[in-house]
């Protein structure tokens, strides 16, 4: 309902569309030398995705908080640059 109240029609954008845009943009972001900026684990954790491999999920409790903070600032700056 929030998207509709801001003027987005169903054909324009949905909540999952924003998540897809974020995931794609964050996973494809690269440094000038061509290396990826954000780790897969940090992107997935930020999007609150559970680890599919149950063994890894059981043992990996990392939250990647510092990387996620930096990632969200990068994301905010990137979105601002789209204006």
PABASE-133872 format. One record per residue (C-alpha): residue number from 1; x negated, y negated, z negated. Coordinates in Angstrom, 1 decimal. Layout:
<lumzas>
<lumza num="NUM" x="X" y="Y" z="Z"/>
...
</lumzas>
This chain:
<lumzas>
<lumza num="1" x="0.0" y="0.0" z="0.0"/>
<lumza num="2" x="-2.9" y="-2.4" z="-0.7"/>
<lumza num="3" x="-4.2" y="-2.1" z="2.9"/>
<lumza num="4" x="-0.7" y="-2.7" z="4.2"/>
<lumza num="5" x="-0.3" y="-5.8" z="2.0"/>
<lumza num="6" x="-3.6" y="-7.1" z="3.4"/>
<lumza num="7" x="-2.2" y="-6.8" z="7.0"/>
<lumza num="8" x="-3.8" y="-3.5" z="8.0"/>
<lumza num="9" x="-1.4" y="-1.3" z="10.1"/>
<lumza num="10" x="-1.5" y="2.5" z="9.9"/>
<lumza num="11" x="-3.2" y="2.4" z="13.4"/>
<lumza num="12" x="-5.9" y="0.0" z="12.2"/>
<lumza num="13" x="-7.3" y="1.5" z="9.1"/>
<lumza num="14" x="-6.6" y="3.9" z="6.3"/>
<lumza num="15" x="-8.5" y="4.6" z="3.0"/>
<lumza num="16" x="-10.2" y="7.6" z="4.5"/>
<lumza num="17" x="-11.4" y="5.4" z="7.4"/>
<lumza num="18" x="-13.3" y="3.2" z="5.0"/>
<lumza num="19" x="-14.9" y="6.3" z="3.4"/>
<lumza num="20" x="-15.9" y="7.6" z="6.8"/>
<lumza num="21" x="-17.3" y="4.3" z="7.8"/>
<lumza num="22" x="-19.3" y="4.1" z="4.6"/>
<lumza num="23" x="-20.6" y="7.6" z="4.8"/>
<lumza num="24" x="-21.7" y="7.3" z="8.4"/>
<lumza num="25" x="-23.3" y="3.9" z="8.0"/>
<lumza num="26" x="-25.2" y="4.9" z="4.8"/>
<lumza num="27" x="-26.4" y="8.2" z="6.2"/>
<lumza num="28" x="-27.6" y="6.5" z="9.4"/>
<lumza num="29" x="-29.3" y="3.5" z="7.9"/>
<lumza num="30" x="-33.0" y="3.5" z="8.6"/>
<lumza num="31" x="-36.1" y="1.6" z="7.7"/>
<lumza num="32" x="-38.2" y="-0.1" z="10.4"/>
<lumza num="33" x="-40.5" y="2.9" z="10.5"/>
<lumza num="34" x="-37.5" y="5.1" z="11.4"/>
<lumza num="35" x="-37.1" y="7.0" z="8.1"/>
<lumza num="36" x="-33.7" y="7.1" z="6.4"/>
<lumza num="37" x="-33.1" y="4.6" z="3.6"/>
<lumza num="38" x="-30.7" y="6.7" z="1.4"/>
<lumza num="39" x="-31.0" y="10.3" z="0.3"/>
<lumza num="40" x="-28.2" y="12.6" z="1.2"/>
<lumza num="41" x="-27.7" y="13.4" z="-2.4"/>
<lumza num="42" x="-27.2" y="9.8" z="-3.4"/>
<lumza num="43" x="-24.7" y="9.1" z="-0.6"/>
<lumza num="44" x="-22.7" y="12.2" z="-1.5"/>
<lumza num="45" x="-22.7" y="11.4" z="-5.2"/>
<lumza num="46" x="-21.6" y="7.8" z="-4.5"/>
<lumza num="47" x="-18.7" y="9.1" z="-2.5"/>
<lumza num="48" x="-17.9" y="11.4" z="-5.4"/>
<lumza num="49" x="-18.3" y="14.5" z="-3.2"/>
<lumza num="50" x="-19.0" y="17.8" z="-5.0"/>
<lumza num="51" x="-22.0" y="19.9" z="-4.1"/>
<lumza num="52" x="-20.8" y="22.8" z="-1.9"/>
<lumza num="53" x="-23.5" y="25.1" z="-3.0"/>
<lumza num="54" x="-22.4" y="26.2" z="-6.5"/>
<lumza num="55" x="-25.9" y="27.2" z="-7.6"/>
<lumza num="56" x="-27.2" y="23.7" z="-6.9"/>
<lumza num="57" x="-24.2" y="22.2" z="-8.4"/>
<lumza num="58" x="-24.7" y="24.2" z="-11.6"/>
<lumza num="59" x="-28.3" y="23.0" z="-12.1"/>
<lumza num="60" x="-28.5" y="19.6" z="-10.5"/>
<lumza num="61" x="-27.1" y="17.0" z="-12.9"/>
<lumza num="62" x="-28.8" y="14.1" z="-11.2"/>
<lumza num="63" x="-26.7" y="11.0" z="-10.8"/>
<lumza num="64" x="-29.1" y="9.0" z="-8.6"/>
<lumza num="65" x="-27.9" y="5.8" z="-10.4"/>
<lumza num="66" x="-30.8" y="3.4" z="-9.4"/>
<lumza num="67" x="-30.7" y="4.5" z="-5.8"/>
<lumza num="68" x="-26.9" y="4.2" z="-5.8"/>
<lumza num="69" x="-27.1" y="0.6" z="-7.2"/>
<lumza num="70" x="-29.5" y="-0.4" z="-4.5"/>
<lumza num="71" x="-27.3" y="1.4" z="-1.9"/>
<lumza num="72" x="-24.2" y="-0.5" z="-3.0"/>
<lumza num="73" x="-26.0" y="-3.8" z="-2.8"/>
<lumza num="74" x="-27.3" y="-2.9" z="0.7"/>
<lumza num="75" x="-23.7" y="-1.9" z="1.6"/>
<lumza num="76" x="-22.3" y="-5.3" z="0.3"/>
<lumza num="77" x="-25.0" y="-7.2" z="2.2"/>
<lumza num="78" x="-24.3" y="-5.2" z="5.4"/>
<lumza num="79" x="-20.5" y="-5.9" z="5.1"/>
<lumza num="80" x="-21.2" y="-9.6" z="4.6"/>
<lumza num="81" x="-23.3" y="-9.6" z="7.7"/>
<lumza num="82" x="-20.3" y="-8.4" z="9.7"/>
<lumza num="83" x="-18.4" y="-11.6" z="9.2"/>
</lumzas>
